[in-house]
C-alpha cells in the first residue's frame, strides 16, 4: 500500500455511516459497562427528583395555598412538610448527579487514556512512507484535539443523552395524564422542533468537520515552521511565514464564525417555540381556570413541566454540537486506526538461526509513486565483506537502505538475507540485527548514556569499550558531567561530527550483524572524519558492511564498489579496478580531489585559519 500526498486530508472525507461510528465508539465503553450502568441507574434518581418538583408545587398550591376548606394551622403545617420534602428531593437529586458525574469523568478519562495509547501504538507501527506523506502536525492533532473531543463524547453525551430522552418521554406522559388537551398544544410543536434539529445537525456536522480540518492545518504549519525556525530566520522568511499563518488563522476564524451563525439561528428558534408554547398554554389554561375546569396548581405545574420539556431540548442542541464535533474527530481517529502498514506483520519465529550477514538483491524494481528509482537492481554481499555504493544524488543509493530496512517494499524482485526473502522475516527481528548510521542523527533529550544505550542494558566495562571504539571518549572527557551530561532536544550542543560518533556508539551497543552507513561522513570536518574513519574501521570489523558516501576516501577499503546512475549499476569492482576503467568512479574521485585542493588553498590563504 502506498500513501500518496493528501491521503490523510480531512476535507476529502466522505459520508460515514453514523451507526458504524457509534458501534465503534460504544465498543470502548463495554469494559466499563458496570460503572456506566450504575450511572444510568442514577439517572432515574436524577430524573425522578426533577419531575417530582413541579408536582409538589401543584400539591402546595391546590391543597394548601388556595384550599380554604382547611384550617390555617393545617395549611401552614402541610406547606412546611411539603417544603421539607421539596428540599430533601433536591438534595437527593444533587447527590445522585454528583456521583454520576464522578463516574462518568473517571470512565471518560480512562477510555481516553486507552484510546490515546492504542492510537499512538498504531502510529508507531506504520511505515515510513506514511509519515513522509502526512505532516506530523496533523498526527499530533489526532492524538490531542481529536482525542479530547472524544472525551467530551463519553463524559457529556452517552449517559446524559439517555437522561434527556428519558426526561422528555416522562414529561410527555405526565402532561397527557394531567391534561391531554394542553399536551396536544405542545405536541403540535414537536414536528417543528424535530425539523429544526435535523436542519441544524446537517449544517453543524459539516461546520465542525471544516473546523477540525483547518485546525489540523494550523497545527501542521506551526510544527513545520517552528522546527525550521533557523532556516526561516537565515533566509528572512518571517514575514511570508507570518502572512501564511494569518491566512490559515483567518480561514479558521471564518469557519468558527460560520458555526456560531448556525447556533445563532438554532438556539433562538428553540426559544421561540418555547415562548409560543408558554403563551398558548397560558391562553388556553387560563380559560380553563376561568371556566373552573382546571385548577391553578395544575396550570402552574403544567408550565413548570413545559419549561422542563424545553430544557433538555436546549441541552440536546448543545450536546448535539459535541456529538457532531466528536463524530468528525472519530472519523479521523478510526481512519488512522484503519490505516494498515504497507508491510504485513510477520510473526516472530522461535529458534530463528543467528544472522550470518549475507545480503543479495535480485532484479529489484522500485518507484516512489510514479517516479522510478530502481530498475532491475541485482548485487550480492558475502558475510563479513564491505560493499560501497557511490553515485550522484538521486541515483537510488539511499533507496537501497530504505528497502533493506523494510521502510518500503520493492515493487518487484527479491531482497534476501542469508538466502531468506526479508518479507518472510519479522521486522523487529530484522532491524535488531541491522545497524544504521545516517547523516541526520536523532538525539533524545536525555543524558549521553541514555542516547547511546536507548534503554538497552549493558555493563559499565562494555559501555566504555564501545565508547573507545566509537572514538567518543575524547568528547565525553571534555564534558562537565561525562556520560551523565544531558543533551538538549536535537543535540544543538553537539557538532555534526560528534553526533556521528554518538551514532556509531549507539549502533555498537546493539552489536548488529550488518552495518549500514548512509552518508555518514558527508557533513563533517577533516579532523572529525579521521575519527569517524577509525570508528568505521572498528565497527565494520567482522561484520557485513554497506557504505553509502559522497566522500570516496571512506570507501576505498571496501571489498566491492557499486557505481549507480539512474537506478541501475553502471560500474562495479574494487577501487583499483574502477580507477583503471577511467569511468564514472574515476571522474567522481577527481571531482572530490579538486574540491579538496580548492578548500585547502582557501583555508591556507584565509588569515587566522592556517593552523585550523
Phi and psi in degrees as a GROMACS rama.xvg file:
@    title "Ramachandran Plot"
@    xaxis  label "Phi"
@    yaxis  label "Psi"
@TYPE xy
-107.738  146.005  UNK-2
-109.051  105.866  UNK-3
-79.9412  168.613  UNK-4
-62.8247  135.522  UNK-5
85.2723  4.57575  UNK-6
-56.9989  -33.6073  UNK-7
-105.857  22.8278  UNK-8
-72.4057  123.275  UNK-9
-67.2421  -33.4329  UNK-10
-73.0551  -2.30132  UNK-11
-98.5784  4.56118  UNK-12
-67.3076  135.162  UNK-13
-90.3384  -174.083  UNK-14
-71.1902  129.112  UNK-15
-110.97  135.321  UNK-16
-60.1044  121.542  UNK-17
-62.3891  -35.7705  UNK-18
-63.1035  -38.5607  UNK-19
-66.0353  -41.2314  UNK-20
-64.8733  -43.3927  UNK-21
-61.9416  -38.9206  UNK-22
-61.3934  -42.2025  UNK-23
-72.0586  -36.935  UNK-24
-64.5574  -47.6463  UNK-25
-65.6569  -28.1167  UNK-26
-60.0788  -27.7959  UNK-27
-71.8364  -18.6582  UNK-28
-88.2992  -14.151  UNK-29
-55.9743  -45.0686  UNK-30
-61.549  -15.2808  UNK-31
-113.979  27.6373  UNK-32
-64.2341  -31.0619  UNK-33
-65.557  -45.0622  UNK-34
-66.1922  -43.0649  UNK-35
-66.4304  -34.6427  UNK-36
-64.977  -39.3043  UNK-37
-65.3432  -35.7361  UNK-38
-64.9539  -36.7611  UNK-39
-68.7207  -39.9889  UNK-40
-62.3015  -39.383  UNK-41
-63.943  -25.0947  UNK-42
-60.4659  -36.4409  UNK-43
-65.3987  -34.2445  UNK-44
-67.8436  -44.7493  UNK-45
-62.7294  -46.3975  UNK-46
-66.042  -44.4689  UNK-47
-60.1023  -40.6549  UNK-48
-64.7591  -43.2502  UNK-49
-67.9846  -33.9261  UNK-50
-80.1563  -22.5337  UNK-51
-73.6399  -27.6676  UNK-52
-63.0864  -49.666  UNK-53
-61.2345  -34.8155  UNK-54
-66.4824  -36.3435  UNK-55
-67.0402  -35.17  UNK-56
-62.0346  -41.5606  UNK-57
-61.399  -44.7487  UNK-58
-62.4816  -42.0144  UNK-59
-62.7798  -40.7066  UNK-60
-71.8354  -50.9334  UNK-61
-74.0464  -37.3967  UNK-62
-94.1322  -26.6629  UNK-63
-121.851  -29.9803  UNK-64
-87.4021  -49.7656  UNK-65
-103.185  0.0206874  UNK-66
-84.8335  103.845  UNK-67
-86.2125  -1.72808  UNK-68
-74.5663  -19.8101  UNK-69
-94.5433  155.364  UNK-70
-68.3593  156.347  UNK-71
-61.2057  -39.9781  UNK-72
-64.9469  -37.4937  UNK-73
-65.9706  -40.5309  UNK-74
-66.5022  -42.6647  UNK-75
-67.5125  -41.9695  UNK-76
-63.1729  -41.3251  UNK-77
-64.5394  -40.9864  UNK-78
-65.2708  -38.2013  UNK-79
-64.5577  -44.3121  UNK-80
-63.8445  -40.9639  UNK-81
-65.9969  -38.4515  UNK-82
-65.7452  -40.5985  UNK-83
-62.524  -43.3225  UNK-84
-61.8789  -39.9505  UNK-85
-58.1373  -47.5231  UNK-86
-65.2954  -40.6854  UNK-87
-61.5474  -40.87  UNK-88
-63.9123  -40.4854  UNK-89
-63.0306  -42.3328  UNK-90
-64.3587  -42.2809  UNK-91
-61.2703  -43.285  UNK-92
-63.897  -39.2868  UNK-93
-63.3874  -47.1058  UNK-94
-63.1453  -42.3929  UNK-95
-63.44  -41.4837  UNK-96
-66.4697  -37.63  UNK-97
-62.1677  -49.4302  UNK-98
-63.5785  -38.1329  UNK-99
-63.2613  -42.3855  UNK-100
-63.9776  -41.0876  UNK-101
-60.4202  -45.0344  UNK-102
-63.4681  -44.9596  UNK-103
-65.9938  -42.4208  UNK-104
-65.4054  -43.5191  UNK-105
-60.876  -46.169  UNK-106
-63.9324  -44.4917  UNK-107
-62.7505  -44.7062  UNK-108
-63.6889  -40.0935  UNK-109
-66.6759  -42.7711  UNK-110
-63.4817  -41.4086  UNK-111
-65.5633  -37.1193  UNK-112
-60.4754  -47.2352  UNK-113
-67.3996  -38.8694  UNK-114
-65.9024  -40.8603  UNK-115
-64.4967  -40.7973  UNK-116
-63.5183  -43.4986  UNK-117
-63.1456  -44.151  UNK-118
-66.3581  -44.8512  UNK-119
-66.9975  -40.188  UNK-120
-61.4595  -37.6911  UNK-121
-67.6526  -42.0025  UNK-122
-61.3691  -40.2394  UNK-123
-61.5845  -25.2652  UNK-124
-90.6663  -0.608182  UNK-125
-79.458  161.594  UNK-126
-77.4084  160.067  UNK-127
-59.584  -33.0227  UNK-128
-61.2523  -33.2162  UNK-129
-63.7488  -45.5068  UNK-130
-71.3053  -28.296  UNK-131
-66.913  -25.9213  UNK-132
-108.614  2.11075  UNK-133
-132.653  114.589  UNK-134
-57.3044  141.225  UNK-135
-64.3351  -28.615  UNK-136
-60.218  -38.03  UNK-137
-68.3965  -38.6255  UNK-138
-67.2443  -35.8623  UNK-139
-63.1002  -38.3219  UNK-140
-60.8165  -39.935  UNK-141
-59.9839  -42.7338  UNK-142
-82.3989  -11.9295  UNK-143
-118.342  -75.9509  UNK-144
-62.4444  -46.8539  UNK-145
-67.15  -39.329  UNK-146
-63.759  -39.323  UNK-147
-63.4644  -38.4568  UNK-148
-62.1176  -37.7717  UNK-149
-66.1171  -32.1776  UNK-150
-61.0141  -42.8153  UNK-151
-60.7961  -35.8368  UNK-152
-60.7511  -47.7837  UNK-153
-72.8776  -36.5836  UNK-154
-88.2785  -28.6024  UNK-155
-112.602  -6.96763  UNK-156
-122.171  -55.9426  UNK-157
-54.9046  -49.7058  UNK-158
-85.4816  -39.8599  UNK-159
-67.0565  -29.2368  UNK-160
-62.8893  -40.3094  UNK-161
-60.295  -44.6735  UNK-162
-54.6532  -48.9793  UNK-163
-66.5903  -44.5682  UNK-164
-65.784  -39.4074  UNK-165
-64.2881  -41.3047  UNK-166
-63.8365  -43.5922  UNK-167
-61.4515  -45.1281  UNK-168
-64.2023  -42.7757  UNK-169
-64.9781  -40.4672  UNK-170
-63.8613  -42.3792  UNK-171
-61.573  -41.9972  UNK-172
-62.0068  -45.5734  UNK-173
-63.4422  -42.0865  UNK-174
-63.9493  -43.3731  UNK-175
-67.4413  -30.4668  UNK-176
-70.7877  -37.8081  UNK-177
-73.5844  -50.2351  UNK-178
-159.801  101.349  UNK-179
-67.4366  -26.1255  UNK-180
-68.8905  -45.6259  UNK-181
-65.1361  -36.296  UNK-182
-64.206  -32.7373  UNK-183
-64.3509  -36.7996  UNK-184
-58.5336  -44.1652  UNK-185
-67.6091  -35.1701  UNK-186
-65.5683  -31.6124  UNK-187
-62.5398  -24.5456  UNK-188
-84.4755  -14.5571  UNK-189
-59.7423  -44.4961  UNK-190
-60.4876  -37.8957  UNK-191
-65.1781  -42.1973  UNK-192
-63.8907  -42.3733  UNK-193
-63.4349  -44.5123  UNK-194
-63.0784  -41.4675  UNK-195
-62.3864  -40.0837  UNK-196
-68.1775  -41.0385  UNK-197
-64.2501  -40.8279  UNK-198
-61.2552  -44.8707  UNK-199
-62.6803  -41.5209  UNK-200
-62.5109  -39.9732  UNK-201
-65.6478  -44.5995  UNK-202
-72.3455  -39.4964  UNK-203
-66.4697  -36.2557  UNK-204
-60.2883  -47.4881  UNK-205
-67.7665  -36.7433  UNK-206
-65.285  -45.3909  UNK-207
-68.3193  -34.9886  UNK-208
-63.8505  -42.9347  UNK-209
-64.7132  -38.5556  UNK-210
-62.3702  -44.953  UNK-211
-64.8919  -35.8724  UNK-212
-63.0187  -47.8917  UNK-213
-66.5525  -37.2743  UNK-214
-64.785  -40.5616  UNK-215
-62.727  -37.9457  UNK-216
-68.2516  -37.5278  UNK-217
-64.0874  -44.9489  UNK-218
-60.4636  -42.9604  UNK-219
-63.6022  -43.0959  UNK-220
-64.9795  -41.6931  UNK-221
-62.2814  -44.2485  UNK-222
-62.1357  -44.025  UNK-223
-67.928  -39.6133  UNK-224
-69.9244  -45.2191  UNK-225
-70.411  -34.1475  UNK-226
-70.6896  -25.1239  UNK-227
-111.788  32.3724  UNK-228
-62.8362  -34.3629  UNK-229
-64.6864  -40.2644  UNK-230
-66.497  -40.7849  UNK-231
-61.1382  -40.7624  UNK-232
-73.658  -38.0158  UNK-233
-62.0417  -43.4612  UNK-234
-95.0883  11.4257  UNK-235
53.2385  50.4418  UNK-236
-102.44  17.4278  UNK-237
-60.6318  -43.6824  UNK-238
-65.3306  -45.4521  UNK-239
-63.6045  -40.0609  UNK-240
-64.9941  -40.8272  UNK-241
-64.1897  -40.335  UNK-242
-62.0372  -41.257  UNK-243
-65.3876  -41.6029  UNK-244
-64.8888  -37.9745  UNK-245
-62.0627  -40.4827  UNK-246
-62.7797  -45.8409  UNK-247
-63.7286  -41.7055  UNK-248
-66.0592  -36.9196  UNK-249
-65.4143  -43.0254  UNK-250
-63.2128  -41.0897  UNK-251
-62.6784  -41.3028  UNK-252
-61.5384  -44.4048  UNK-253
-61.5025  -39.7404  UNK-254
-65.5173  -39.9811  UNK-255
-66.6969  -39.7206  UNK-256
-65.497  -35.2563  UNK-257
-63.224  -42.1528  UNK-258
-63.5258  -38.6653  UNK-259
-65.456  -38.1489  UNK-260
-62.7948  -37.6331  UNK-261
-62.0735  -45.7957  UNK-262
-65.5887  -34.0608  UNK-263
-66.7659  -19.9867  UNK-264
-91.4065  -41.497  UNK-265
-67.7638  -50.0432  UNK-266
-63.529  -46.3244  UNK-267
-62.3351  -30.661  UNK-268
-64.0223  -41.4475  UNK-269
-63.828  -42.1259  UNK-270
-62.9247  -37.2128  UNK-271
-63.2264  -45.6497  UNK-272
-61.8495  -38.9918  UNK-273
-64.0026  -41.3496  UNK-274
-65.7845  -41.048  UNK-275
-62.0508  -43.6369  UNK-276
-63.5139  -42.0847  UNK-277
-62.7139  -46.557  UNK-278
-62.2017  -41.9526  UNK-279
-65.1624  -41.9822  UNK-280
-69.2805  -39.88  UNK-281
-63.4664  -41.7325  UNK-282
-64.6439  -50.7402  UNK-283
-74.4027  -43.6814  UNK-284
-66.6622  -37.3151  UNK-285
-60.7814  -41.1639  UNK-286
-62.3903  -38.3665  UNK-287
-64.8481  -36.9207  UNK-288
-68.1271  -42.7493  UNK-289
-59.8356  -37.9295  UNK-290
-84.5328  6.08283  UNK-291
57.654  34.7173  UNK-292
-104.145  -0.551481  UNK-293
-151.315  145.375  UNK-294
-89.0808  158.94  UNK-295
-64.2312  -38.9237  UNK-296
-63.9399  -36.6809  UNK-297
-64.5311  -41.4878  UNK-298
-66.5674  -41.5802  UNK-299
-62.5034  -43.1257  UNK-300
-64.7348  -38.2864  UNK-301
-63.2793  -42.9968  UNK-302
-65.0646  -38.1184  UNK-303
-65.1241  -43.1678  UNK-304
-65.1275  -34.901  UNK-305
-65.7321  -39.6154  UNK-306
-64.0284  -39.0712  UNK-307
-64.0528  -31.5298  UNK-308
-66.7544  -40.4305  UNK-309
-82.262  -19.6143  UNK-310
-62.0179  -49.3234  UNK-311
-65.8812  -26.275  UNK-312
-66.089  -42.6032  UNK-313
-62.6848  -42.6622  UNK-314
-63.0419  -39.2194  UNK-315
-62.0721  -36.0395  UNK-316
-65.1382  -40.3944  UNK-317
-70.3463  -42.4689  UNK-318
-66.3418  -30.9008  UNK-319
-65.7545  -34.7302  UNK-320
-64.756  -38.1785  UNK-321
-64.0537  -42.1734  UNK-322
-61.5443  -44.9329  UNK-323
-61.8337  -44.3087  UNK-324
-63.7516  -43.1398  UNK-325
-67.137  -37.445  UNK-326
-66.9529  -39.5641  UNK-327
-62.9141  -39.8568  UNK-328
-68.2133  -39.4276  UNK-329
-62.0313  -36.9724  UNK-330
-55.8296  -46.4467  UNK-331
-74.4964  -37.4964  UNK-332
-62.7886  -47.653  UNK-333
-72.0626  -30.2126  UNK-334
-63.2637  -41.4078  UNK-335
-66.6646  -41.7013  UNK-336
-65.0424  -29.9622  UNK-337
-83.2027  -7.25364  UNK-338
-75.0198  111.85  UNK-339
-94.1579  152.011  UNK-340
-60.3134  149.053  UNK-341
-63.8632  -33.3994  UNK-342
-99.5132  118.373  UNK-343
-63.6778  139.746  UNK-344
-65.3068  143.186  UNK-345
-112.837  132.268  UNK-346
-66.034  140.005  UNK-347
-68.2928  124.292  UNK-348
-88.4398  136.36  UNK-349
-82.4282  144.5  UNK-350
72.4568  23.1902  UNK-351
-64.4685  127.599  UNK-352
-63.2312  148.496  UNK-353
-65.3074  142.8  UNK-354
-68.5891  134.724  UNK-355
-87.1585  -36.5535  UNK-356
109.17  17.1315  UNK-357
-82.047  128.653  UNK-358
-124.97  135.59  UNK-359
-148.12  138.926  UNK-360
-108.544  133.112  UNK-361
-124.157  103.756  UNK-362
50.2067  54.3221  UNK-363
-88.2145  130.505  UNK-364
-118.861  141.477  UNK-365
-155.319  142.873  UNK-366
-141.591  138.422  UNK-367
-83.8863  108.474  UNK-368
55.5215  -108.194  UNK-369
-104.581  -1.96539  UNK-370
-90.5634  109.402  UNK-371
-71.0898  126.86  UNK-372
-111.477  -46.4409  UNK-373
-118.242  136.696  UNK-374
-133.478  113.269  UNK-375
51.4123  51.8534  UNK-376
-88.2959  127.591  UNK-377
-140.563  131.934  UNK-378
-161.906  170.528  UNK-379
-142.516  139.2  UNK-380
-126.037  121.308  UNK-381
-76.2954  155.692  UNK-382
-58.2528  134.398  UNK-383
81.8369  -3.0513  UNK-384
-96.7292  162.56  UNK-385
-116.139  126.512  UNK-386
-108.856  128.772  UNK-387
-108.105  140.954  UNK-388
-125.648  123.319  UNK-389
-126.251  163.337  UNK-390
158.19  167.606  UNK-391
-69.393  163.997  UNK-392
-59.8807  132.404  UNK-393
89.0316  6.93964  UNK-394
-82.1954  -9.95857  UNK-395
108.337  10.3587  UNK-396
-64.441  -52.8116  UNK-397
-68.1256  -25.8955  UNK-398
-62.976  -34.2214  UNK-399
-59.6765  -42.1458  UNK-400
-63.6919  -45.7339  UNK-401
-59.9721  -38.0221  UNK-402
-72.1352  -40.3415  UNK-403
-66.0508  -35.9579  UNK-404
-82.0318  -1.75035  UNK-405
62.9864  32.5272  UNK-406
-71.7801  -30.0822  UNK-407
-132.62  163.175  UNK-408
-111.48  140.108  UNK-409
-65.876  149.667  UNK-410
-69.7909  -35.2155  UNK-411
-157.679  166.475  UNK-412
90.8976  -179.908  UNK-413
-131.865  145.439  UNK-414
-118.158  123.241  UNK-415
-121.241  142.6  UNK-416
-123.254  122.41  UNK-417
54.8447  35.3176  UNK-418
83.5156  -4.72883  UNK-419
-101.745  135.056  UNK-420
-62.9739  129.386  UNK-421
-67.121  -17.2257  UNK-422
-69.2119  -17.2307  UNK-423
-91.7554  -0.729574  UNK-424
-101.997  145.493  UNK-425
-66.3726  130.706  UNK-426
-61.9229  -38.8328  UNK-427
-65.0506  -44.9067  UNK-428
-60.9873  -41.0571  UNK-429
-65.6794  -48.3379  UNK-430
-71.9063  -22.8532  UNK-431
-66.9202  -21.6767  UNK-432
-106.974  2.62941  UNK-433
-112.956  124.491  UNK-434
-101.834  125.456  UNK-435
-120.972  123.235  UNK-436
-115.648  117.378  UNK-437
-108.953  170.503  UNK-438
-66.5171  -42.9302  UNK-439
-94.2516  114.886  UNK-440
-98.2543  127.58  UNK-441
-79.8207  123.865  UNK-442
-109.215  127.264  UNK-443
-84.8138  132.387  UNK-444
-68.6822  82.3698  UNK-445
-160.35  -170.542  UNK-446
-71.3189  163.185  UNK-447
-62.1928  -38.477  UNK-448
-56.0117  -48.7553  UNK-449
-67.6614  -32.2896  UNK-450
-66.9562  -31.2905  UNK-451
-78.9937  -48.28  UNK-452
-79.7575  -34.4524  UNK-453
49.3212  52.4744  UNK-454
71.2609  7.65676  UNK-455
-82.4631  140.282  UNK-456
-89.6731  121.52  UNK-457
-139.871  146.915  UNK-458
-70.862  161.065  UNK-459
-63.23  -38.9927  UNK-460
-65.3892  -41.7158  UNK-461
-63.2053  -42.0122  UNK-462
-64.4311  -42.7184  UNK-463
-63.2828  -38.7553  UNK-464
-63.3238  -39.0681  UNK-465
-66.1473  -41.8689  UNK-466
-61.7267  -40.0833  UNK-467
-64.6633  -45.5643  UNK-468
-63.9501  -35.8176  UNK-469
-81.2719  2.47947  UNK-470
60.7897  30.5135  UNK-471
-100.196  -5.20112  UNK-472
-61.7498  -43.9367  UNK-473
-61.5571  -35.9164  UNK-474
-67.722  -45.2728  UNK-475
-67.0051  -36.5915  UNK-476
-62.4698  -26.8038  UNK-477
-84.229  -7.75358  UNK-478
-88.0318  145.275  UNK-479
-61.3684  -37.1031  UNK-480
-112.64  13.8274  UNK-481
59.238  -131.797  UNK-482
-63.0473  -24.1614  UNK-483
-87.5947  2.1044  UNK-484
-62.9539  128.835  UNK-485
-85.1298  134.191  UNK-486
-102.432  134.54  UNK-487
-71.8505  175.045  UNK-488
-61.241  127.553  UNK-489
83.6076  -7.84025  UNK-490
65.7029  41.7729  UNK-491
-62.4417  -24.6712  UNK-492
-74.1397  -16.306  UNK-493
-99.8817  143.505  UNK-494
-76.0511  170.123  UNK-495
-60.3407  -41.3214  UNK-496
-65.0025  -41.2611  UNK-497
-65.3656  -36.5165  UNK-498
-62.9792  -38.3366  UNK-499
-63.735  -43.2659  UNK-500
-62.3271  -39.2768  UNK-501
-62.373  -39.1112  UNK-502
-64.5375  -37.8996  UNK-503
-64.3057  -41.8923  UNK-504
-63.3029  -39.0701  UNK-505
-62.3161  -41.8874  UNK-506
-67.9541  -42.8127  UNK-507
-62.2034  -31.6799  UNK-508
-63.5423  -25.8993  UNK-509
-89.8769  -15.5331  UNK-510
52.4647  59.8837  UNK-511
-74.8317  158.397  UNK-512
-84.9744  -28.5982  UNK-513
-122.208  129.382  UNK-514
-112.978  128.784  UNK-515
-118.083  124.758  UNK-516
-112.842  113.056  UNK-517
-109.645  98.6687  UNK-518
55.6778  39.4243  UNK-519
-71.306  -16.6525  UNK-520
-124.959  24.5281  UNK-521
-81.2202  -14.275  UNK-522
-134.622  41.7869  UNK-523
-124.817  159.383  UNK-524
-78.084  169.648  UNK-525
-63.9652  -39.6627  UNK-526
-64.5797  -43.2091  UNK-527
-69.4533  -31.2684  UNK-528
-63.1581  -33.9614  UNK-529
-63.0667  -43.2992  UNK-530
-63.831  -40.7953  UNK-531
-66.909  -38.5283  UNK-532
-58.8808  -39.4932  UNK-533
-67.4431  -40.3501  UNK-534
-63.9428  -39.2771  UNK-535
-62.7728  -44.4825  UNK-536
-60.6003  -40.567  UNK-537
-74.6313  -34.0496  UNK-538
-79.1777  -29.3474  UNK-539
-77.9481  -14.8919  UNK-540
-59.9343  126.085  UNK-541
62.7918  23.4876  UNK-542
-129.775  156.286  UNK-543
-78.3742  131.26  UNK-544
-124.438  139.179  UNK-545
-125.392  114.266  UNK-546
-114.095  124.097  UNK-547
-118.071  122.671  UNK-548
-154.815  149.009  UNK-549
-79.0181  -35.3043  UNK-550
-80.9146  112.231  UNK-551
-72.0181  -17.2703  UNK-552
-64.0861  -24.5988  UNK-553
-81.3717  -8.36995  UNK-554
-118.669  6.3331  UNK-555
-64.129  -28.7837  UNK-556
-80.6232  -0.904232  UNK-557
-65.7919  147.289  UNK-558
-72.9857  -30.5752  UNK-559
-148.506  143.653  UNK-560
-126.232  132.397  UNK-561
-107.706  131.872  UNK-562
-107.091  119.667  UNK-563
-110.654  148.825  UNK-564
-153.653  124.416  UNK-565
54.536  43.5233  UNK-566
81.4174  8.20105  UNK-567
-136.393  166.426  UNK-568
-89.561  122.498  UNK-569
-105.991  -25.4987  UNK-570
-146.919  151.439  UNK-571
-158.139  155.155  UNK-572
147.794  -171.873  UNK-573
-87.6444  179.22  UNK-574
-59.2072  -46.4589  UNK-575
-65.0244  -44.0649  UNK-576
-66.6482  -36.6767  UNK-577
-70.4614  -36.696  UNK-578
-63.8444  -35.4955  UNK-579
-69.2076  -25.0611  UNK-580
-73.5528  -19.3094  UNK-581
54.7037  47.2412  UNK-582
-114.296  -144.531  UNK-583
-63.3339  -42.4435  UNK-584
-58.6789  -47.5452  UNK-585
-64.7384  -36.4397  UNK-586
-64.3857  -44.4439  UNK-587
-61.3242  -40.1101  UNK-588
-64.7791  -40.919  UNK-589
-61.8143  -41.8447  UNK-590
-61.0573  -39.6187  UNK-591
-64.7595  -44.6676  UNK-592
-64.5078  -45.2083  UNK-593
-62.9082  -39.6878  UNK-594
-64.5479  -42.5809  UNK-595
-63.9462  -40.5364  UNK-596
-63.4734  -42.7406  UNK-597
-64.043  -40.928  UNK-598
-64.8063  -44.3231  UNK-599
-64.634  -37.7109  UNK-600
-64.6979  -40.6973  UNK-601
-66.0523  -43.3444  UNK-602
-62.9856  -40.4703  UNK-603
-65.455  -34.0983  UNK-604
-83.1884  -22.3999  UNK-605
-73.4162  124.724  UNK-606
-59.1937  136.818  UNK-607
79.3851  1.76571  UNK-608
-116.591  -0.210705  UNK-609
-61.8508  -34.9133  UNK-610
-94.7802  2.50132  UNK-611
